[in-house]
């Protein structure tokens, strides 16, 4: 989790609020529920250590600390209400239900007190802090680094309207990116950062947070490519309203900022699902590696006896956000299989060893990638990672492929289950459509479904 200073400050607020809330609740419970003296016993000290950590973990699952700068007052109230309710119920059933109490009515008093004390102690400093962040944004003392795509008259109009809003929406222009050299209307207002062909590098270099696309009606054909390039980088994309008719058939738009800009929502899973997905990755990979050690040894011996060369095959692939990593597989080809350059395998590929054909059909060659999952390079389920050599060729034909690099690649994927290994770039593009479908509909239930189908593929040895 990448946390900013604002995230850590809010985390500290929540931690000390949880400590204070537990002290007050403990006092209430001792004096009003158990009718005993307020004694700082072992139970009290254990609570002081464990309970605040529990609340921080719960808030992290909610995604509270991911983008603190984008929090607003209603959002922090909603997070606090639902977080406190879930946390209070968890603490009640795990820690308080076994308490010796005078009557069952005391249970209700205890639960209501726990919820009320924690909520009030937490929401006051939280709300104050978020209100200060919002105020700074509205007064233009803070904002989101924004680039404007397009340097024509329409882009200039958007710039002027945003800059003259009485209350800022958080847009902090750092420059513009032109579509063609004749786009010069913004030269006197903003710095030109370059051409859209260098958009990815410009975004990375300037740590861009927001992008506003302002293009003419006859330039809509490039909009899809622009969105594919930007989406998945944690950047908010906003467009001018007259593009709505063009996009309404394929993209869901929301978050209307007056009548000025429409925001294209991301395809991200909810923070709590992302956290659980990563936890499942770690647990299953750890257990699998331990249980499969004897199996790994047997496969290693067979590979060694079957052909000369190493047991494992390491190859550079492109992971999340375009970061390269070394993928680990059981070797299924003869040594120097790519001495003439990168080459995809085919059904009757002579470079594949006899045991390699079986390993590929059963997907056993992918098993060492549990190590990649533990390292954080990969996930159990996600689009299959490719080499940069082939990504460059795919993007020339289908720029939407770049969206797949917005998530961790997987050991298995919907494309791998439905299509299998690709033998050429065209097949990669056909398989990509399944992975894009997965990307637009990601959920824990879909991950479980894909893992189930993968197990069936392994057992039936029907992998392509």
C-alpha positions in Angstrom: 0.0 0.0 0.0 1.5 3.3 -1.0 0.7 5.9 1.7 1.3 9.6 1.7 2.0 11.9 4.6 -1.7 12.7 4.7 -2.5 9.0 4.9 -0.1 8.5 7.9 -1.5 11.6 9.7 -5.1 10.2 9.3 -3.9 6.8 10.5 -2.3 8.4 13.6 -5.6 10.2 14.3 -7.5 6.9 14.0 -5.0 5.1 16.2 -5.1 7.5 19.1 -8.9 7.8 18.7 -9.2 4.0 19.0 -7.0 4.0 22.1 -9.0 6.8 23.8 -12.3 5.1 22.8 -11.3 1.8 24.3 -10.2 3.4 27.6 -13.6 5.1 27.9 -15.5 2.0 26.9 -13.5 -0.1 29.4 -14.3 2.3 32.1 -18.0 2.3 31.2 -18.1 -1.5 31.0 -16.4 -1.9 34.4 -18.5 0.7 36.2 -21.9 0.5 34.5 -22.1 -3.1 33.2 -20.1 -5.2 35.8 -20.5 -2.7 38.6 -17.0 -3.1 39.7 -13.9 -0.9 40.3 -12.0 0.6 37.3 -8.8 -1.5 37.6 -6.1 -1.4 34.9 -5.7 -5.2 34.7 -4.2 -7.5 32.0 -7.4 -7.4 30.0 -7.1 -3.6 29.8 -3.5 -3.5 28.6 -4.1 -6.3 26.0 -7.0 -4.3 24.7 -4.9 -1.1 24.4 -2.4 -3.0 22.3 -4.7 -5.2 20.1 -7.9 -3.2 19.7 -6.4 -0.1 18.0 -4.5 -2.3 15.6 -7.7 -4.1 14.8 -9.4 -0.8 13.9 -6.5 0.3 11.7 -6.7 -3.0 9.8 -10.4 -2.6 9.4 -10.1 0.9 8.1 -7.3 -0.2 5.7 -9.7 -2.9 4.3 -12.2 -0.1 3.6 -9.5 1.8 1.6 -9.6 4.8 4.0 -5.9 5.5 3.7 -5.4 5.0 -0.1 -6.4 8.4 -1.4 -6.8 10.6 1.6 -6.4 13.7 -0.5 -9.6 12.8 -2.4 -11.7 12.2 0.7 -14.7 14.5 1.2 -16.9 15.1 4.3 -19.8 12.9 3.4 -17.4 10.1 2.4 -15.6 10.1 5.7 -18.9 10.0 7.6 -20.1 7.0 5.5 -16.7 5.2 6.1 -16.9 6.0 9.8 -20.5 4.8 10.3 -20.1 1.5 8.4 -16.6 0.8 9.8 -17.6 1.5 13.4 -20.7 -0.7 13.0 -18.8 -3.7 11.5 -15.9 -3.3 14.0 -18.2 -3.0 17.0 -20.1 -6.1 16.1 -16.8 -8.0 15.5 -15.4 -7.0 18.9 -18.7 -7.7 20.6 -19.1 -11.3 19.3 -15.4 -12.1 19.6 -14.5 -10.5 23.0 -17.6 -9.4 24.9 -20.2 -12.1 24.3 -18.7 -14.4 27.0 -18.7 -11.7 29.7 -20.4 -12.6 32.9 -23.2 -10.0 33.2 -26.3 -9.4 35.4 -28.8 -9.8 32.5 -29.1 -10.0 28.7 -30.0 -6.3 28.6 -26.4 -5.6 29.5 -25.4 -7.0 26.2 -27.4 -4.4 24.4 -26.0 -1.6 26.6 -22.5 -2.9 26.0 -22.8 -3.0 22.2 -24.6 0.4 22.0 -21.9 2.0 24.3 -19.1 0.5 22.2 -20.5 1.8 19.0 -21.4 5.2 20.3 -18.2 5.9 22.2 -16.0 4.8 19.3 -18.0 6.6 16.7 -18.0 9.9 18.5 -14.4 9.8 19.5 -13.4 8.8 15.9 -15.6 11.0 13.7 -14.8 14.4 15.4 -11.1 14.5 14.6 -11.6 12.6 11.3 -14.2 15.1 10.1 -12.1 18.1 11.2 -9.1 16.8 9.3 -10.9 16.0 6.1 -12.7 19.4 6.3 -9.3 21.1 6.4 -8.2 19.2 3.3 -11.3 20.1 1.4 -11.1 23.7 2.4 -7.5 23.9 1.1 -8.5 22.4 -2.2 -11.5 24.8 -2.5 -9.2 27.8 -1.8 -6.6 26.6 -4.3 -4.0 26.0 -1.6 -3.8 22.4 -2.6 -4.9 20.4 -5.7 -4.4 17.5 -8.1 -1.6 17.8 -10.7 -3.6 18.0 -13.9 -2.6 18.0 -17.6 -4.9 19.2 -20.4 -4.9 17.2 -23.6 -5.5 19.4 -26.6 -4.2 22.9 -27.3 -7.1 24.2 -29.4 -9.7 26.8 -28.7 -11.9 24.3 -26.9 -9.1 23.4 -24.6 -8.5 27.1 -23.9 -12.2 27.5 -23.1 -12.1 24.6 -20.6 -8.9 26.0 -19.0 -10.5 29.5 -18.5 -13.8 28.0 -17.1 -11.9 25.8 -14.6 -9.6 28.6 -13.5 -12.4 31.1 -13.0 -14.6 28.8 -10.9 -15.4 30.6 -7.6 -14.7 27.4 -5.7 -11.9 25.2 -7.0 -12.7 21.6 -7.8 -9.0 20.7 -7.1 -7.6 21.2 -10.6 -4.0 22.3 -10.5 -2.8 22.7 -14.2 0.8 21.9 -14.8 0.7 22.0 -18.5 -0.9 20.7 -21.7 -0.3 18.0 -24.2 -1.1 18.8 -27.9 -2.4 16.5 -30.5 -0.8 18.3 -33.4 1.8 21.1 -33.7 -0.9 23.6 -34.7 -2.5 23.4 -31.2 -1.1 26.6 -29.8 -4.1 28.3 -28.2 -2.8 27.5 -24.7 0.8 28.6 -25.2 0.2 31.9 -23.3 -1.5 30.1 -20.4 0.2 26.8 -19.9 3.5 25.1 -20.6 3.5 22.6 -23.5 4.7 19.3 -22.1 4.8 17.5 -25.5 2.8 15.5 -27.9 0.3 12.7 -27.1 2.7 10.1 -28.5 4.8 10.8 -25.4 1.8 10.8 -23.1 2.8 7.8 -20.9 6.3 9.3 -20.3 4.8 12.7 -19.6 2.4 11.3 -17.0 5.2 9.4 -15.3 7.7 12.2 -15.3 5.2 14.8 -13.9 3.4 12.5 -11.4 0.1 13.5 -13.0 -3.1 12.9 -10.9 -5.8 14.1 -13.2 -6.2 14.4 -17.0 -8.8 16.6 -18.8 -9.4 15.6 -22.4 -10.6 18.5 -24.5 -10.7 17.6 -28.2 -12.8 18.6 -31.1 -15.8 16.6 -32.4 -13.9 15.4 -35.4 -11.1 14.0 -33.2 -13.2 11.4 -31.4 -11.5 8.5 -33.1 -8.4 9.0 -30.9 -10.3 9.2 -27.7 -10.4 5.5 -27.2 -6.6 5.3 -27.6 -6.1 8.1 -25.1 -8.3 6.5 -22.5 -6.5 3.1 -23.0 -3.2 4.8 -22.4 -4.3 6.7 -19.2 -6.7 4.3 -17.6 -5.3 2.0 -14.9 -2.6 4.4 -13.7 -4.6 5.6 -10.8 -5.4 8.8 -12.7 -8.8 10.5 -12.8 -9.9 11.1 -16.4 -12.4 13.9 -17.2 -13.9 14.8 -20.5 -16.1 17.6 -21.8 -19.9 16.8 -21.8 -20.5 16.9 -25.6 -18.6 13.6 -25.8 -21.3 11.8 -23.9 -23.2 10.6 -26.9 -20.0 9.1 -28.3 -19.1 7.3 -25.1 -22.5 6.3 -23.7 -22.6 3.0 -25.6 -19.4 1.7 -24.1 -18.5 3.6 -21.0 -20.4 4.5 -17.9 -19.9 8.1 -16.9 -20.6 9.6 -13.5 -19.6 12.3 -11.1 -20.9 15.4 -12.9 -19.0 18.5 -11.9 -21.6 21.1 -12.6 -22.1 21.2 -16.4 -18.4 21.3 -17.1 -16.8 18.0 -16.8 -17.7 14.3 -16.7 -15.5 11.8 -15.0 -14.8 8.3 -16.4 -14.9 5.8 -13.6 -12.0 3.4 -13.1 -12.5 -0.4 -13.3 -10.8 -1.0 -10.0 -12.1 -3.5 -7.4 -13.2 -2.1 -4.1 -10.4 -1.7 -1.6 -11.7 -4.4 0.7 -11.9 -6.9 -2.2 -8.3 -6.0 -3.3 -7.0 -6.5 0.3 -8.8 -9.9 0.6 -7.6 -10.9 -2.9 -4.0 -10.2 -1.9 -4.5 -12.1 1.3 -5.9 -15.1 -0.6 -2.9 -14.9 -3.0 -0.4 -15.1 -0.1 -2.2 -17.9 1.8 -2.8 -20.2 -1.2 0.7 -19.6 -2.6 2.3 -20.3 0.7 0.3 -23.5 1.3 0.8 -24.6 -2.3 4.6 -24.2 -2.2 4.8 -26.2 1.0 2.5 -29.0 -0.1 4.0 -29.2 -3.6 7.7 -29.5 -2.6 7.8 -33.3 -3.1 5.9 -32.8 -6.5 8.5 -30.1 -7.5 11.3 -32.5 -6.8 9.8 -35.2 -9.0 9.1 -32.8 -11.9 12.7 -31.5 -11.5 14.1 -35.0 -11.8 12.0 -35.8 -14.9 12.9 -32.5 -16.6 16.6 -33.1 -16.0 16.4 -36.7 -17.4 14.3 -35.6 -20.3 16.7 -33.0 -21.7 19.8 -31.0 -21.0 19.5 -27.6 -19.3 18.2 -25.9 -16.2 15.0 -27.0 -14.4 13.5 -23.6 -14.3 13.1 -21.1 -17.0 13.3 -17.4 -16.1 12.1 -14.7 -18.6 11.4 -11.0 -18.3 7.7 -10.1 -18.5 5.8 -6.8 -18.0 3.9 -6.6 -14.8 1.6 -4.1 -13.1 2.1 -0.5 -14.2 4.6 -1.6 -16.9 7.2 -2.7 -14.4 9.3 -5.7 -15.6 9.9 -8.8 -13.5 11.3 -12.3 -14.0 8.6 -14.9 -14.4 9.5 -18.4 -13.1 8.3 -21.5 -15.0 9.4 -25.2 -15.3 11.4 -25.4 -18.5 9.3 -26.9 -21.3 11.6 -26.2 -24.3 15.1 -27.3 -25.3 18.0 -24.9 -24.4 18.5 -22.0 -26.9 15.0 -22.3 -28.2 15.0 -18.6 -29.1 18.5 -18.2 -30.4 17.0 -16.5 -33.5 14.9 -14.0 -31.4 11.6 -14.0 -29.6 9.2 -16.6 -31.0 5.8 -17.8 -29.7 5.2 -21.6 -29.4 2.8 -23.5 -31.6 0.8 -26.7 -31.2 3.4 -28.9 -33.0 6.5 -26.8 -31.9 9.6 -28.9 -32.3 11.3 -26.8 -29.6 9.1 -28.3 -26.9 10.5 -31.2 -25.0 8.4 -34.4 -24.7 7.7 -33.8 -21.0 7.2 -30.1 -21.8 4.1 -31.0 -23.9 2.5 -32.6 -20.8 3.5 -29.8 -18.5 1.9 -27.2 -20.8 -1.3 -29.2 -21.3 -1.8 -29.6 -17.6 -0.5 -26.0 -16.8 2.0 -27.6 -14.4 4.8 -25.5 -16.0 3.2 -22.5 -14.3 3.3 -23.9 -10.8 6.7 -22.2 -9.8 4.9 -18.9 -10.3 3.5 -19.2 -6.8 6.9 -17.7 -5.9 6.1 -14.7 -8.1 2.8 -14.3 -6.3 4.5 -14.3 -2.9 6.9 -11.7 -4.1 4.1 -9.5 -5.3 5.0 -9.6 -9.0 1.8 -11.6 -9.8 -1.6 -12.7 -8.5 -3.3 -16.0 -8.7 -5.8 -14.6 -11.2 -5.1 -11.8 -13.6 -4.2 -11.2 -17.3 -1.2 -13.3 -18.4 2.0 -11.2 -18.5 3.7 -10.7 -21.9 7.1 -9.6 -23.1 7.6 -6.0 -24.1 8.5 -7.3 -27.6 5.0 -8.6 -28.2 3.2 -5.8 -26.2 4.6 -3.2 -28.6 3.2 -5.2 -31.6 -0.2 -5.7 -29.9 -0.6 -2.0 -28.9 0.0 -1.0 -32.6 -3.2 -2.9 -33.5 -5.1 -2.7 -30.2 -4.1 0.1 -27.8 -6.7 -1.2 -25.2 -4.1 -3.9 -24.3 -2.4 -1.3 -22.1 -5.3 -1.5 -19.7 -4.3 -5.0 -18.8 -1.1 -3.7 -17.2 -3.1 -1.8 -14.7 -3.4 -4.9 -12.5 -1.0 -7.6 -11.3 -0.7 -10.3 -14.0 -1.9 -13.8 -13.0 -0.9 -17.4 -13.0 -4.2 -18.1 -14.6 -6.7 -15.8 -16.4 -10.1 -15.8 -18.1 -8.3 -15.6 -21.4 -6.0 -18.5 -20.5 -9.0 -20.7 -19.5 -11.2 -19.8 -22.5 -8.5 -19.5 -25.1 -5.2 -20.9 -23.9 -1.7 -20.2 -25.2 -1.5 -17.8 -28.1 0.6 -18.7 -31.1 0.8 -15.3 -32.8 -0.1 -11.6 -32.1 -3.6 -12.0 -33.6 -4.4 -14.8 -31.2 -3.0 -12.6 -28.4 -5.5 -9.9 -29.3 -8.3 -12.5 -29.4 -7.3 -13.7 -26.0 -7.0 -10.1 -24.8 -10.8 -9.6 -25.2 -11.5 -12.3 -22.6 -9.0 -10.5 -20.2 -10.5 -7.1 -20.9 -13.9 -8.6 -20.0 -12.4 -9.9 -16.8 -10.9 -6.4 -16.1 -14.3 -4.7 -16.5 -16.0 -7.2 -14.2 -13.4 -8.1 -11.6 -14.6 -9.5 -8.3 -13.6 -12.2 -5.8 -16.4 -14.4 -7.0 -15.1 -14.2 -10.6 -11.6 -15.0 -9.4 -12.9 -18.1 -7.6 -14.8 -19.2 -10.8 -11.6 -18.8 -12.9 -9.6 -20.8 -10.4 -12.2 -23.5 -10.4 -12.1 -23.8 -14.2 -8.3 -23.8 -14.1 -8.3 -26.8 -11.8 -10.6 -28.6 -14.2 -8.2 -27.8 -17.0 -5.3 -29.2 -15.0 -7.2 -32.4 -14.1 -8.4 -33.0 -17.6 -5.1 -32.0 -19.2 -7.0 -30.0 -21.9 -4.9 -26.9 -21.9 -4.1 -25.5 -25.3 
